[in-house]
Amino acid sequence: MTTAFDPIVLGGTRLVNRLVMAPMTRSRAHGPGAEPTALMAAYYAQRAAAGLIVTEGIQPSPVGQGYPDTPGLHTAGQVRAWRTVTDAVHREGGAVFAQLMHTGRIGHPSLLPDGLVPVGPSAVPAEGRVFTHEGPKDFVTPKELSETEIRQTVADFADAARNAVEAGFDGVELHGANGYLIHQFLAPNTNHRTDAWGGTTEGRIRFAVEVVTAVAEAIGGDRVGLRISPGNQFNDITEEAPDEVYLALLDRLAGLDLAYLHLMEGPNRDLTPRLRKNWPGTFVLNPFTYPDTTGPDALGLIEDGSADMVAYGALFLANPDLPRRLASGGPFNDPDKATFYGGDHHGYTDYPTLTA
């Protein structure tokens, strides 16, 4: 029987276990360069016992930034700074993928360089507010991307993936979930286009397919993962019947020999086994456990064949040595009761304190 603590080969990289540290957006790239810091390198190195770390969301271009102080991978300075992070993880024996996240309509002009505004497949604003340095602000109506701009955005993803490899990452994960740009093209309430990039199922999946294909051609499919969240309503997304779109998407991507598919499961779990069956490669599952934190019970998803790897989020944040704790049955720091400094674990009684 396969367990979470057995090794697995992901693309060309041998991972020491099947536990994934899920991507968790931070806001710690302080300064005008949107570059990672030494504190971020220490944060990820602490968690290198994961079979695979997937970083916080990293914008592939300036207009892809939707939150304050999130890092990029589109300048030489950012590439150099990320190298300190990947070197730190590799020194500890870990593997790390960069999550490329273009937030699309989620954001605000005050977060972007002068003259830029959030963009999307259609000029449909999201309900809600985003935090900025001046406080919360309402989402604005995004600029509808022209076909030329769509193709440039695809190229931006590919360029950022090349930068990730140059920065020492073992691969990249494309964020196609949680209501960000790739997801916005997939969802009917955010994609009102009637051209080849919308309308039909084939049109709605086209942007995702072209981004994944371009990135796979740039760095090799075995270095590319894709994260999806069918039916997830986060960031004002509505997908009442997502099955057809996502099964079509997987069918189009199956021949690219990607490193993995990462499913962020929603409350409708009926689609999960169908996606698992239809995906020919490694299947990473971030199981739906709301309102509880994903816990030790999720290890059984590997043992029963529901997934090849299992992703943990908040529990990894609160327990940097989570694989050891899972193997021994605990104890676990409670994410809801932990005290954090700068978004990092801080002040736990049984783990060394990291100071800024």
C-alpha positions in Angstrom: 0.0 0.0 0.0 1.3 3.4 -1.0 1.5 5.9 1.9 2.1 9.7 2.1 5.6 9.0 3.4 6.7 7.1 0.3 8.8 8.9 -2.3 7.5 9.9 -5.7 9.1 11.1 -8.9 7.6 14.3 -10.1 8.8 15.1 -13.6 12.5 14.6 -13.2 12.6 15.3 -9.5 12.5 12.6 -6.8 10.5 13.8 -3.8 11.1 12.4 -0.4 7.4 12.1 0.4 3.9 12.9 -1.0 3.1 15.8 1.2 2.7 19.2 -0.5 2.9 22.5 1.2 0.0 24.3 -0.6 0.5 27.8 -2.0 -0.6 30.5 0.5 -0.6 34.1 -0.6 1.5 36.3 1.7 2.4 40.0 1.4 6.0 40.1 2.5 7.9 41.4 -0.6 8.2 44.9 0.8 9.7 47.5 -1.3 9.3 48.9 -4.9 11.0 45.9 -6.5 8.5 43.3 -5.4 11.4 41.1 -4.5 11.5 38.3 -1.9 13.4 38.9 1.3 15.8 36.9 3.6 12.9 36.3 5.9 11.0 34.6 3.1 14.0 32.4 2.4 14.1 31.3 6.0 10.3 30.7 6.0 10.4 28.3 3.1 13.7 26.6 4.2 11.9 25.8 7.5 9.3 23.8 5.6 11.7 22.0 3.3 10.7 18.6 4.8 7.6 18.8 2.5 7.9 16.5 -0.5 7.0 19.6 -2.5 6.7 23.3 -1.6 4.5 25.5 -3.8 5.2 29.1 -3.1 2.8 32.0 -2.5 1.3 33.5 -5.7 3.9 35.3 -7.8 2.8 37.8 -10.5 4.2 37.0 -14.0 3.9 40.7 -15.0 3.3 44.1 -13.3 -0.4 44.2 -14.2 -0.8 40.7 -12.7 -0.4 42.0 -9.2 -3.6 42.1 -7.1 -2.4 42.5 -3.5 0.1 44.7 -1.8 3.7 43.5 -1.4 3.3 40.3 -3.4 6.5 39.2 -5.3 7.1 39.0 -9.0 9.1 37.0 -11.4 9.4 39.5 -14.3 12.6 41.5 -13.5 16.3 40.5 -13.2 16.3 41.7 -9.5 13.4 39.4 -8.7 15.1 36.5 -10.3 18.3 37.1 -8.2 16.2 37.5 -5.0 14.3 34.3 -5.6 17.6 32.4 -6.1 18.3 33.0 -2.4 15.0 31.3 -1.6 15.5 28.3 -3.8 19.1 27.8 -2.7 17.9 27.9 1.0 15.2 25.2 0.3 17.6 23.0 -1.7 20.3 23.2 1.0 17.7 21.6 3.3 16.9 18.9 0.8 13.6 20.2 -0.4 11.9 20.8 -3.7 10.0 24.0 -4.6 7.7 25.1 -7.4 6.9 28.8 -8.1 3.2 29.5 -8.3 2.5 31.9 -11.1 -0.6 33.9 -10.3 -2.1 36.6 -12.5 -5.0 38.1 -10.5 -6.8 39.6 -13.4 -9.8 41.7 -12.3 -8.9 41.1 -8.6 -6.9 44.1 -7.6 -6.9 47.9 -7.8 -5.1 50.6 -9.8 -3.4 51.9 -6.7 -1.5 48.6 -6.5 -0.2 48.9 -10.0 2.4 51.1 -11.8 1.1 54.4 -13.1 -1.4 54.0 -16.0 -2.1 50.3 -15.4 -5.5 49.0 -14.4 -6.7 45.4 -13.6 -7.6 43.4 -16.6 -10.0 40.5 -17.4 -11.6 38.5 -20.1 -14.6 40.8 -19.9 -15.4 44.2 -18.4 -17.2 42.7 -15.4 -16.2 43.9 -11.9 -16.1 41.6 -8.9 -18.2 42.2 -5.9 -16.2 43.0 -2.9 -13.1 44.9 -1.8 -9.4 44.5 -1.9 -6.9 45.6 0.7 -4.4 48.3 -0.3 -1.8 50.4 1.4 -4.5 53.0 1.8 -7.0 50.6 3.2 -9.8 48.5 1.7 -11.0 49.7 -1.7 -13.9 48.5 -4.0 -12.9 46.4 -7.0 -13.0 48.3 -10.2 -14.3 47.4 -13.6 -11.4 45.6 -15.4 -10.2 46.4 -18.8 -11.3 43.7 -21.3 -8.2 42.2 -22.8 -7.9 42.5 -26.6 -6.7 39.4 -28.5 -3.3 41.0 -28.8 -3.2 41.6 -25.1 -4.3 38.0 -24.4 -1.4 36.7 -26.5 1.0 39.0 -24.7 -0.3 37.7 -21.3 0.3 34.1 -22.5 3.8 35.1 -23.4 4.2 36.8 -20.0 3.5 33.5 -18.3 6.0 31.7 -20.4 8.7 34.3 -19.7 8.0 34.2 -16.0 8.4 30.4 -16.2 11.8 30.7 -17.8 12.7 33.2 -15.1 11.6 30.7 -12.5 14.0 28.1 -13.9 16.8 30.7 -14.0 16.0 31.4 -10.3 16.5 27.8 -9.4 12.9 26.6 -9.0 12.2 22.9 -9.8 9.2 23.9 -11.7 6.1 26.2 -11.7 2.4 25.8 -10.8 0.0 27.8 -12.9 -2.8 29.3 -10.7 -6.0 28.4 -12.5 -8.2 28.6 -9.4 -9.7 30.9 -6.8 -11.1 33.4 -9.2 -7.9 34.7 -10.7 -7.3 35.4 -14.4 -7.2 31.8 -15.7 -10.3 30.9 -13.7 -12.0 34.1 -14.9 -11.7 32.8 -18.5 -13.2 29.5 -17.5 -16.2 30.8 -15.5 -19.3 32.0 -17.3 -20.1 34.9 -15.0 -16.7 36.5 -15.7 -16.2 35.6 -19.4 -18.9 37.1 -21.5 -16.8 37.0 -24.7 -18.4 35.9 -28.0 -15.1 35.5 -29.9 -12.8 32.5 -29.9 -11.9 33.1 -26.2 -15.4 32.6 -24.8 -18.9 31.6 -25.5 -18.5 27.9 -26.0 -16.8 25.4 -23.7 -13.9 25.2 -26.2 -13.6 29.0 -26.2 -13.7 29.3 -22.4 -10.9 26.7 -21.9 -8.8 28.2 -24.7 -6.8 30.7 -22.5 -6.0 28.0 -19.9 -4.9 25.6 -22.6 -2.7 28.2 -24.4 -1.1 29.3 -21.2 -0.3 25.8 -20.0 1.0 24.8 -23.5 3.2 27.9 -23.8 4.7 27.3 -20.4 5.3 23.6 -21.1 7.0 24.5 -24.4 9.2 27.1 -22.6 10.5 24.9 -19.7 9.2 21.3 -20.4 5.9 19.9 -19.3 7.5 17.8 -16.6 8.2 21.1 -14.8 4.6 22.4 -15.0 1.6 21.9 -12.7 -1.8 23.4 -12.9 -4.1 24.2 -10.0 -7.9 24.3 -10.5 -10.9 24.8 -8.2 -14.1 23.9 -10.1 -17.2 25.5 -8.6 -15.2 27.6 -6.1 -17.1 30.9 -5.5 -14.1 32.8 -4.1 -13.6 36.2 -5.7 -17.2 36.3 -6.9 -17.0 33.3 -9.3 -20.1 31.5 -10.3 -19.8 28.0 -11.9 -23.1 26.2 -11.4 -22.3 23.3 -13.7 -18.5 23.1 -14.1 -18.1 19.4 -15.0 -18.2 19.8 -18.8 -15.7 22.7 -18.9 -13.1 21.0 -16.6 -13.4 17.6 -18.1 -12.8 19.2 -21.5 -9.9 21.1 -20.1 -8.2 18.0 -18.8 -8.8 16.2 -22.1 -7.0 19.0 -23.9 -4.1 19.0 -21.5 -3.6 15.3 -21.1 -1.1 14.9 -23.9 1.3 17.5 -22.5 2.8 15.2 -19.8 2.5 17.8 -17.1 4.1 17.3 -13.7 0.8 17.3 -12.0 -2.8 18.5 -11.7 -3.6 20.2 -8.3 -7.3 20.1 -7.4 -8.5 22.5 -4.7 -11.7 20.6 -3.9 -15.0 22.3 -3.3 -18.1 21.3 -1.4 -19.4 19.4 -4.4 -17.0 16.5 -4.2 -18.8 14.3 -6.9 -16.5 15.8 -9.6 -13.3 14.8 -7.8 -13.2 11.1 -8.7 -14.1 11.9 -12.3 -11.2 14.3 -12.6 -8.9 11.8 -10.9 -10.0 9.1 -13.4 -9.6 11.4 -16.4 -6.2 12.7 -15.5 -3.3 10.5 -16.7 -0.6 12.0 -14.6 0.1 12.8 -10.9 -3.0 14.0 -9.1 -2.5 16.4 -6.1 -5.6 16.9 -3.9 -6.2 19.7 -1.5 -9.3 18.2 0.0 -12.4 20.1 1.1 -12.5 20.1 4.9 -14.1 23.5 5.6 -14.7 24.7 8.3 -12.0 22.4 9.7 -8.3 22.5 8.8 -7.0 19.6 6.7 -5.6 17.1 9.2 -4.1 13.7 9.6 -7.2 12.0 8.2 -6.3 13.3 4.7 -3.3 10.9 4.6 -5.8 8.2 3.8 -6.6 9.8 0.5 -3.2 8.5 -0.8 -3.7 5.1 0.8 -7.1 4.5 -0.9 -5.9 5.9 -4.2 -7.9 9.0 -4.3 -4.8 11.1 -4.9 -1.1 10.7 -5.5 -0.1 13.6 -3.2 -2.0 15.6 -0.6 -1.7 19.3 -0.1 -1.8 21.0 3.4 -2.1 24.7 3.9 -2.8 26.2 7.3 -1.4 23.2 9.2 1.9 23.7 7.3 2.0 27.3 8.2 1.6 26.5 11.9 3.8 23.4 11.9 7.0 24.0 9.8 8.0 20.3 10.5 4.6 19.0 9.6 5.8 15.7 7.9 7.5 14.6 11.1 4.4 15.5 13.1 2.1 13.7 10.7 4.3 10.6 10.8 4.2 10.5 14.6 0.5 11.4 15.0 1.2 14.9 16.4 1.1 17.1 18.4 0.1 19.9 16.1 0.1 23.6 16.6 -3.3 25.0 16.1 -3.3 27.6 13.2 -6.2 29.4 14.8 -4.4 29.8 18.2 -0.9 30.5 16.9 0.7 33.9 17.1 2.3 35.0 13.9 4.8 37.7 13.2 5.1 39.0 9.6 3.0 36.1 8.4 5.5 33.6 9.6 5.4 31.1 12.4 6.5 32.8 15.6 6.3 32.2 19.3 5.5 28.4 19.3 6.8 26.7 22.4 8.1 23.7 20.6 9.7 25.1 17.5 12.6 27.6 17.2 11.4 31.2 16.9 12.1 33.1 13.7 12.5 36.8 14.2 12.4 39.5 11.6 
